[in-house]
Amino acid sequence: MQIPSLVHTLLLSIALFQAVFILIQYIIFKRKEYLYYILYILCISTYIYNCLEIQINLTGYSLAYPYLQRLLDVPMLALAFYLYVHFGSRFLDITPARKAYLPVIIFKAFVLTVMVAFAAFVPLGIDMATANVVFMVCSPFMFGVAVWILYVLYNEGGALDYFVIGGGLMIALGGISGIVVAATSRQLGIGNPAVYYPMEIAVLLELLLLNTGLIFKSRLLEKNVIQSQQQLIDEYERNEQLMKKLSGIRQKISSDLHDDIGASLSSLHIYSALAENIFDQKPGKAKELLREISTNTQQVMDRMGDIVWAMQSAADEHLTIEAKIKNYGSSLLAAKNIKCIYNIAPDATLRITNMEARKNILLMIKEALNNVAKYSAADTAEVNLYMDSSNLVVTIKDNGKGFNTGTVILGNGIRNMQHRAQILGGICTILTAPGHGVTLTCLLPIANISDT
């Protein structure tokens, strides 16, 4: 067997092996475009077999059926081009929205026209030399459109696309190179084996590129699977942390309800029982107890409201800490004829998203305003809330009588504010002097007041 025949035989074997390999890929992944690639391989294999028949006359059909030989030449090659482009457009998901869609449609339409025309040349009796001249004229246009497609895809595509683009480029170069060889050797088409070699080499390179692309794709899929698994693990860990956090919140709410609300309700029960027992003998004392019950009931309602508010979204404009502070301050200080100025930065309120922080900051400010109303004898108060580089800064000050920190024992209210600041990892300081009002400043780390 001659060397050219061995080359044809080897390439035919490789192509058929590739068809089996892609068929296995189709069975595994169920991707319809693989069927088009298998059909492309079968067309290329038929074309190569036809070349082999021309060389060594294996079965003799080229002599017995010359028309069949011509049908399996250019028309079969054109059909292979069509199927390869159709496969590539499906594989790369070339939809009407992509720039490559138009040149793909033009190429497919022109190749089909070439295939039908050359198939019609046989019954019309057009000789092979004339047909090959027509093919030479058509080939540069097909090559130009193919380069147009590949150029657009190259600019749009990712790493995986480049393997298919490279295979398409090999096919395009192989087709045009065969025409160049035919033109330079002055022997067109059937009968000149050198015309087929560029295309056969191009097919071999395309097979190599596609297989490399499939290997790359397998590794890419493996990498994506690993990333997806890692994302699931990360999501699971975040959910675990969230569940722990929610468990802590539930325990804290339970503790607040038991220690604060529960103690208040116990007091109310005791006061109501005592008032009932002494109502007939000591009605005046009973009325005092009833007033105490009313006051304590209102306090319990307020504390319950604060707990519920702290659990709700900080993004709701009706539930912001600014709205809560202003509502409380207006009702409390207006009764004492104290004007209050609020300087609350919107970005600061949005950062207070942690439920525990929302509750403690609100209670600190309410306690401070309550002290202003009770003890300051001021006519003006000011609430400032803003962020510096690392802290939320809360200041409440008044222009009242102030006090001497060396002689006045700090009450439970101030100690509670300092304790709440410590819970949030911050500090509270008091600056005051007789006749110079009081300024309370709390510095709270931003990281401890926000969930983000």
C-alpha positions, 0 to 999 in steps of 0.5 A, a space after each residue: 500500500 502506498 504512503 498516501 493510502 496509509 495516511 488516508 487509512 490512518 486518518 479514517 481510523 482515527 476519525 471513526 474512533 473519535 465518533 465512538 468516543 463522542 458517542 460515549 460522551 453523548 450517552 453520558 452527558 445527553 447533549 444533543 450537539 454531540 450528535 451533530 458532531 458524530 454526523 460531522 465525523 461520519 461525513 468527514 470519514 466518508 469524504 476520506 474514504 472516497 479519497 482513499 478509493 480514488 487512490 487505490 480503488 478499494 471496491 471499484 465503485 469509483 470506476 463503476 459509479 463515477 457520479 457517486 464518487 463526485 457526490 462523495 467529494 465536494 457535496 460531502 465536504 460541504 455537508 461536513 462543514 455545515 454540521 461542524 458549524 451547527 455543532 459549534 453554534 450549539 456547543 457555544 450557545 450562539 443565540 440570536 442575541 450574540 454577534 456571531 449569530 448572523 455570520 453563522 446563519 450566512 455560512 450555513 446557508 451558503 454551504 447548503 447552497 454549495 452542497 445542493 449545487 454540486 450535487 445537482 452538477 452530477 445529473 446536469 452533466 457539468 464536467 468536473 473541471 467546471 465544477 472545481 472552478 466554481 468551488 474555487 470561486 466559492 471557497 474564498 467567500 466561505 473562508 471569509 465568513 468562517 474567519 468572521 465567525 471565529 473572530 467574533 467568537 474569539 472576542 466573546 469567548 472563554 477558555 473552553 470556546 477557544 478549543 472549538 474556535 481553534 478546530 474551526 480555524 483548522 478546518 477553514 485553513 484546510 479547506 482553503 489550502 486545498 484550493 491553493 494546492 490545486 491552483 498551484 499544481 494546475 490539477 483540480 479536484 479528483 485525481 490530484 491527491 495533494 488537494 486532499 492532504 491539507 483538509 485531512 491534516 486540518 481534520 486531524 488537528 481539529 480532532 486533537 483540539 476538540 479532545 483537548 477541549 473535552 479534557 479541559 472541560 472535564 477538569 473545568 466541570 470537576 473544578 466547578 463541582 469542587 467549588 460547588 461542594 465548597 460553597 455548600 460547605 460554606 453555606 452549611 457553616 454559615 447556617 450553623 453559625 446563624 443557628 447558634 446565633 439565633 439560639 443565643 438570641 432566643 436564650 437572651 430574649 428568654 432571659 430578659 423576659 424572665 429577669 426583667 418582665 417576669 420580676 415586674 409581673 411578680 411585683 404587679 401580682 404582689 401589689 395587686 394582692 396587697 391592694 385588694 387586702 387593704 382596700 377596705 381598711 386603708 383606701 388611701 394606701 390601696 390607691 397608692 398601690 394601684 398607681 404603682 401598679 399602673 406605672 409598673 404596667 406601663 413600664 412592662 409594656 414599654 420594655 416588651 415594646 423595646 424587645 419586640 422592636 429590637 427584633 424587627 428590621 432596622 431598615 424599616 423607616 418606622 422602626 429605626 432607632 432615630 424614630 424610636 428615640 424621637 418618639 420617646 424624647 418628645 413625649 418625655 421632655 416636652 412635659 418638662 418644657 425641655 427642648 431636645 435637638 437630635 443630630 442622628 446620622 442616617 448611615 449610623 442608624 443603618 449600621 445598627 443591625 445587631 438585635 442586642 445592640 439595637 436594644 442596648 443602645 436604645 435603652 442607654 439613650 432612654 435612660 439618659 433622657 430619663 435622667 435629663 427629665 428627672 434631675 437636670 433642671 435644663 431647658 435644652 438637651 441634645 442627642 448626637 449619634 454618628 460614626 467615627 473611623 471605628 466606633 459608633 459615638 453616642 452623646 446625650 448632653 444638657 445645659 442643666 445644673 450638673 453635679 460634682 462627681 466627687 460628692 454625688 454617688 452615681 445611681 443605678 441608671 448611670 451604672 446600667 448605661 455603663 454596663 450596657 456599653 460594656 456588653 457591646 465592648 464599649 465605654 461610657 464616660 460622664 463629663 459634668 460640673 456644677 452649673 455646666 450641665 452633663 455630657 454622657 459619651 458612649 463609644 461602641 465598636 462598629 464591629 459589635 453593633 452590626 451583623 454585616 
